[in-house]
Amino acid sequence: MKTLLISFYSDIEDKTYYSDHASRLIAECETLGIPHNIKEKPSLGTYQLNCLSKPAYILNLLEELDQPLLWVDIDSKIHKPLDIFDAFDSSSTDMVLATANGMLSGIKASPLYFGNTSMAREFLKAWIGAGRDVVENNKGVFDHEPLFPLVQMFNNKMNMKFVGPEYCIWPGHTNENTYMTMGLADAECKKQSLRNLGMDESLIEWQSPGDKYEG
């Protein structure tokens, strides 16, 4: 694989959930021959703020390295090589998303491929702005809530591609065809933010398995 995988980790709540997953993800990349740039980033204090810093982190690396990048959440698990991302033309493909149903309605916030294009940079700047609005207006959501409407907004002016559900499998449902299993943290500040949004406790637990599942 040639495409560079990037991620960061920022521990919170006096736990080592993210740094532990960073060590595991780095080991998986090395075993599978995936080039990677995975670094610790000082925590901004909460799960929400760390999540919302994702697009700025990606944009900074895209501008610094001047090459296509594959963002993967640090607690995602990689089971097989990700060579499919090398097949996209990085000079003309702006963005590649994983989708659970083959459509925009099923997209996930990881993995995210960004080509080395001006439109990819424009999208990331819009995502940064949307995240800033979340903080300034105390909306209490994370990076994926502003991401999804932006994808819809940019869909007609971006060269956007998709990879299938085998790249975004829900924890506990991993099988022999899985390339990546999604990570879903169980940080208490994440759970509290979901409570503040009025989410039912059982749904909060479903979205916050942490390390409950091995696969």
C-alpha angles and dihedrals in degrees: 000000000000103000112100115239114213135189142143135213131212119179119218139181092030090289130125096215094122099039090048090053091046090059090049094046092048090052091050091050092050093048092049096042095246115154108229145184106196118162142165114254120196109258118250088214104260140055090242097053092045090051093048091054090065100092094049090050091051094046093049091053093044090055094041098046097032093212139101115282137200114211115205124178108247095240094052115113122223116209103170138021115287097218091138089082091061089062094068118092101242093202094057106023108083101185142358122199134185115237130194094209105026092256139087090259090067101048122134132208092237135082100031122175119200121192121217092261139126090238092055088054091048090052093050091050089052090049090051090052092049090051091051088054090052091056097041092050096040093235095160097219132121138235097286097056093063091037097062099056090044090056089053091048094049096039096099096047101040130073094236126179135184140217121203137261091272086078095054107037117166115244111269093029100076115136140167091285096053120117097176136013117206121241118228114185124216098209112154093227088056091051092048091052089053090049089052088055089057097252118161115253094238091053090048090055091047089055093045109052095141108181094342091115125056096202 
